[in-house]
């Protein structure tokens, strides 16, 4: 593909991404993968270039663009070399008309930018949400210690005790260490939120919103493979992905529980009042993950954030019922909105005045309400809110 053809290809992909964002369709990653799957002629260099152009344009546009071309024009406005590729040649985008509008620059749709500002997110932090995410891995303490792990590339140690940062595009999934469960790909901030649980060997720990089990595996390593670790979720497909990962990691003691939405307590009745610790990594808006999923900010609405907040409150109340007297509850969201973080924590304490918040010292993060906030500018992590509550 010529450079101009790559630009036109990115415009076509962007049209699909925009349509999916408006309709709640597939993610940008899936769309890009599917687009190339049907175009075998594109080489690895073409794939990389089109992907970079696509995501560069997504990051450059605050609100949903009118079209893929408008999004690419936004990116080209700051790049004369890119502008020159709109030359109308074969497979190239048509020339730019003198008055042709480009999509508007911004961090997010205006209403969402206002929500971030009200949540204490300044302009520099907001801009950092759209930078390229680093590649972090966690060394699995069930199989190796960080300093002793034999890896093809030496990583930079993170604040997280088992974390390493590797250069972008490192082929981690091709390494024997990955295939054998010695390492897992996990953001350094996500690793720190697991440290907040302070899971210990022999304890009973519940990961209430386990998903595919990234945090569950981190808890299993901290527990040194002993005790009882229950991974629960309402998504059968995601939960099913945990079992092979657990086998690979040597975390064979993990139990899984498939929950029925709205009736989660039925599947957890035997654990009521018995858990030493419960992690609630709650469903949320994902505003802290825009470095990885920048088009996600085009999919949100005020109503959806309110819906997430209601689910989070319900899950916190369920988790509180699972914790034994003197136990602990750790609440995590990958969001920087107070509605899903500090305000949610305050509301929990108001509903459960017998509980109290425990100050956290994770070596990173900024206090926010009853918890800590991690962000990409100050902590070089995804955005998270994490709070630790102690049961009476």
C-alpha positions in Angstrom: 0.0 0.0 0.0 1.2 3.5 -0.8 1.3 6.1 2.1 -1.8 7.8 0.5 -3.6 4.4 0.3 -2.9 3.8 3.9 -4.6 7.1 4.8 -7.7 6.2 2.7 -7.8 2.8 4.4 -7.7 4.5 7.8 -10.6 6.7 6.8 -12.6 3.6 5.8 -11.8 2.0 9.1 -12.8 5.2 11.0 -16.2 5.3 9.3 -16.8 1.8 10.7 -15.5 2.8 14.2 -17.8 5.9 14.2 -20.8 3.9 13.2 -20.1 1.3 15.9 -19.7 4.0 18.5 -23.1 5.5 17.7 -24.9 2.1 17.6 -23.1 0.3 20.4 -21.3 -2.0 18.0 -17.9 -3.7 18.0 -14.8 -2.1 19.5 -12.2 -0.4 17.4 -9.7 -3.2 18.0 -12.2 -5.7 16.7 -13.1 -3.5 13.7 -9.4 -3.0 12.7 -8.7 -6.8 13.0 -11.8 -7.7 11.0 -11.0 -5.1 8.3 -7.5 -6.6 7.7 -8.7 -10.1 7.9 -10.6 -9.5 4.7 -7.7 -7.8 3.0 -4.8 -10.3 3.0 -2.8 -8.1 0.6 -1.9 -5.7 3.4 1.5 -6.4 4.8 2.6 -5.9 8.4 3.9 -2.4 7.7 0.5 -1.5 6.2 -1.3 -2.9 9.2 0.8 -1.0 11.6 0.5 2.3 9.7 -3.2 2.1 9.2 -3.7 1.2 12.9 -1.6 4.2 14.0 -3.4 6.6 11.7 -6.8 5.3 12.9 -6.0 5.6 16.6 -4.2 8.9 16.1 -7.4 10.3 14.5 -9.6 8.9 17.3 -7.4 10.5 19.9 -7.4 13.8 18.1 -11.2 14.2 18.1 -13.1 15.0 21.3 -16.6 14.4 20.2 -17.9 11.8 17.7 -16.7 13.0 14.3 -19.2 13.4 11.4 -17.1 11.0 9.3 -13.8 9.1 9.1 -12.6 11.8 6.6 -13.4 14.6 9.1 -11.5 12.7 11.8 -8.5 12.2 9.5 -8.6 15.9 8.5 -8.4 16.8 12.2 -5.2 14.7 12.5 -3.8 16.2 9.2 -4.4 19.7 10.4 -1.3 19.4 12.5 0.8 17.4 10.0 1.6 19.0 6.6 3.1 15.7 5.3 -0.3 13.9 6.0 -2.2 16.8 4.4 -0.2 16.3 1.2 -1.4 12.7 0.9 -4.9 14.0 0.2 -4.0 14.2 -3.5 -6.8 12.3 -5.3 -4.4 9.8 -6.9 -5.3 6.1 -7.2 -6.4 4.7 -3.9 -5.7 8.0 -2.2 -8.2 10.3 -0.4 -9.7 13.1 -2.5 -8.1 16.6 -2.3 -9.1 18.8 0.6 -11.6 21.4 -0.4 -10.8 25.0 0.8 -13.7 25.2 3.2 -13.9 21.5 4.1 -14.5 21.2 7.9 -12.4 18.9 10.1 -13.7 17.3 13.3 -13.3 19.3 16.4 -10.3 18.8 18.7 -10.9 17.8 22.3 -10.5 15.4 25.1 -14.0 14.1 25.1 -17.6 15.2 24.3 -18.2 18.5 26.0 -20.6 17.2 28.7 -18.0 14.5 29.6 -15.1 17.0 29.7 -17.3 19.0 32.2 -17.8 15.9 34.3 -14.0 15.3 34.4 -13.4 18.9 35.4 -15.9 18.6 38.2 -14.2 15.5 39.4 -10.9 17.4 39.8 -9.2 16.3 36.5 -7.2 19.1 35.2 -6.3 19.7 31.5 -2.9 18.0 31.7 -4.3 14.9 33.3 -7.1 14.8 30.8 -4.7 15.0 27.9 -2.6 12.2 29.4 -5.7 9.9 29.2 -5.2 10.0 25.4 -1.5 9.1 25.3 -0.4 5.7 24.2 -0.5 3.2 27.0 2.7 1.4 28.1 3.2 -2.3 28.1 3.3 -3.6 31.7 3.6 -7.2 32.9 3.2 -8.9 36.2 5.7 -11.6 37.2 3.7 -14.5 38.7 4.9 -15.0 42.2 3.6 -18.6 42.1 6.4 -19.4 39.6 9.1 -16.7 39.9 10.2 -13.6 41.7 10.5 -10.4 39.7 14.3 -10.1 40.2 14.8 -13.7 39.2 12.5 -14.0 36.2 14.4 -15.0 33.1 13.0 -12.9 30.3 14.2 -12.1 26.7 14.0 -8.3 27.5 14.8 -6.7 30.8 11.9 -4.6 32.0 11.8 -1.5 34.1 10.6 -2.3 37.6 7.3 -0.6 38.6 6.0 0.5 42.0 3.9 -2.6 42.0 6.1 -5.2 43.6 5.8 -7.8 40.8 5.5 -5.4 37.9 7.8 -4.6 34.9 7.4 -2.2 32.0 8.6 -3.3 28.6 9.1 -1.4 25.3 6.0 -1.0 23.1 5.4 -3.8 20.7 7.4 -6.3 22.7 6.1 -9.7 21.5 5.3 -10.9 25.1 2.7 -13.4 24.0 5.3 -15.3 22.0 7.6 -15.7 25.0 7.9 -19.1 26.8 7.5 -17.1 30.1 4.1 -16.0 28.9 3.1 -19.4 27.6 4.2 -21.1 30.8 2.4 -18.7 33.1 5.5 -17.0 34.5 4.2 -13.6 33.4 0.8 -11.9 32.7 0.1 -8.7 30.9 -1.4 -6.3 33.4 -1.3 -2.5 33.9 0.8 -1.4 36.8 -2.2 0.5 38.3 -4.3 -2.6 38.1 -1.6 -4.5 40.0 -1.5 -1.9 42.7 -5.3 -2.1 43.2 -4.8 -5.8 43.9 -2.1 -5.0 46.5 -4.8 -2.9 48.2 -6.7 -6.2 49.0 -3.6 -7.4 51.0 -4.8 -11.0 50.4 -2.9 -13.5 52.5 -2.2 -17.2 52.3 -5.0 -19.3 53.8 -7.7 -16.6 53.6 -11.1 -16.8 52.0 -11.1 -14.1 49.3 -13.9 -13.3 46.8 -13.3 -11.4 43.5 -16.9 -10.4 43.0 -16.6 -9.0 39.4 -13.8 -11.2 38.2 -14.3 -11.0 34.4 -11.6 -12.9 32.6 -9.6 -13.0 35.9 -6.7 -10.7 35.6 -7.0 -9.4 39.1 -8.0 -12.9 40.4 -4.7 -14.3 39.2 -2.8 -11.5 40.9 -4.7 -12.3 44.2 -3.9 -16.0 43.7 -0.2 -15.2 43.5 -0.3 -13.0 46.6 -2.1 -15.9 48.5 0.7 -18.2 47.4 -1.8 -20.7 46.1 -3.4 -21.5 49.4 -6.7 -20.7 51.0 -10.0 -20.2 49.1 -10.3 -17.8 46.2 -13.7 -17.5 44.5 -13.9 -15.7 41.2 -17.5 -14.6 40.4 -19.1 -12.9 37.4 -22.3 -12.6 35.5 -20.6 -13.0 32.1 -20.2 -16.7 31.3 -17.9 -16.1 28.3 -15.5 -13.9 30.2 -15.4 -16.2 33.2 -14.7 -19.2 31.0 -11.5 -17.6 29.9 -10.2 -17.7 33.5 -9.8 -21.5 33.8 -7.1 -22.0 31.2 -5.3 -18.9 32.4 -5.4 -20.2 36.0 -4.0 -23.6 34.8 -1.2 -21.9 33.0 -0.4 -19.8 36.1 -0.5 -22.7 38.5 -3.4 -21.2 40.4 -5.5 -24.3 40.3 -7.2 -23.6 43.7 -9.4 -20.8 42.1 -13.1 -21.5 42.2 -15.5 -19.9 39.7 -19.1 -18.9 40.3 -21.4 -17.8 37.5 -23.9 -15.2 38.9 -27.3 -14.3 37.7 -27.7 -10.5 37.4 -29.9 -9.2 40.2 -29.7 -12.5 42.0 -26.0 -12.7 42.7 -26.6 -13.5 46.4 -28.2 -16.8 45.5 -25.0 -18.2 44.1 -22.9 -16.9 47.0 -25.1 -17.9 49.9 -22.5 -20.2 51.4 -20.0 -17.3 51.6 -22.2 -14.8 53.4 -20.4 -13.3 56.3 -17.4 -15.6 55.8 -15.0 -13.8 53.5 -11.8 -12.3 54.9 -11.7 -10.0 51.9 -13.9 -9.1 49.0 -12.7 -7.2 45.9 -15.3 -5.3 44.0 -13.7 -4.4 40.7 -17.0 -2.9 39.6 -18.4 -2.3 36.1 -17.8 1.3 35.2 -17.5 3.9 32.5 -13.9 3.1 31.8 -12.8 6.7 31.7 -9.4 5.6 33.1 -8.7 3.3 30.2 -9.0 5.7 27.3 -5.3 5.3 26.5 -6.2 1.7 25.4 -9.7 2.3 24.2 -9.9 5.9 23.1 -13.2 5.5 21.2 -14.9 4.4 24.4 -15.4 8.1 25.3 -17.7 8.4 22.3 -20.0 5.7 23.6 -20.8 7.1 27.0 -23.9 9.1 28.1 -25.1 10.6 31.3 -27.7 7.9 31.6 -25.1 5.2 31.2 -23.0 6.6 34.0 -26.0 6.8 36.3 -26.7 3.2 35.4 -23.2 2.2 36.3 -23.4 4.0 39.6 -26.5 2.1 40.6 -24.9 -1.2 39.8 -21.8 -0.2 41.8 -23.9 0.7 44.8 -25.8 -2.6 44.7 -22.5 -4.6 44.3 -20.9 -2.8 47.3 -23.9 -3.7 49.5 -23.7 -7.3 48.4 -20.0 -7.4 49.1 -20.5 -6.0 52.6 -22.8 -8.9 53.3 -20.1 -11.4 52.2 -17.4 -10.0 54.5 -16.9 -11.5 58.0 -16.7 -9.4 61.1 -13.4 -7.6 61.1 -12.8 -8.4 57.4 -12.2 -6.0 54.5 -13.8 -4.8 51.3 -11.8 -3.2 48.5 -13.7 -1.2 45.9 -12.0 -0.4 42.5 -13.2 1.3 39.3 -11.1 2.1 36.3 -12.8 5.5 36.2 -11.8 9.1 37.1 -15.3 10.3 37.6 -16.3 11.0 41.2 -19.7 9.6 40.6 -18.0 6.2 40.3 -15.2 6.8 42.8 -15.2 9.2 45.8 -18.9 9.9 45.7 -19.7 6.2 45.5 -17.4 5.5 48.5 -19.0 8.2 50.5 -22.4 6.9 49.8 -21.4 3.4 50.9 -20.1 4.7 54.2 -23.4 6.7 54.6 -25.4 3.5 54.1 -23.1 1.5 56.4 -22.0 3.8 59.1 -20.6 0.9 61.1 -17.9 0.4 58.5 -14.9 2.8 58.1 -12.4 3.6 55.4 -8.8 2.6 55.9 -6.1 4.9 54.5 -4.1 3.3 51.7 -0.4 3.6 51.0 0.4 2.0 47.6 3.5 4.0 46.8 1.4 5.9 44.2 -1.9 7.7 43.9 -3.4 10.9 45.2 -6.0 10.9 48.0 -9.5 11.5 46.8 -12.4 11.3 49.2 -12.2 8.0 51.2 -9.8 6.4 48.7 -6.9 6.9 46.3 -6.9 7.9 42.7 -4.3 6.7 40.2 -3.9 8.5 36.9 -1.6 8.4 33.9 0.0 11.8 34.4 1.2 11.4 38.0 1.4 7.7 38.3 2.0 6.5 34.7 -0.9 4.0 35.1 -4.4 3.7 33.8 -6.9 5.8 35.8 -8.3 4.1 38.9 -10.2 4.8 42.1 -9.5 2.4 44.9 -10.9 2.4 48.5 -10.4 0.0 51.4 -13.3 -0.4 53.9 -13.0 -2.3 57.2 -16.0 -4.3 58.6 -17.1 -3.8 62.2 
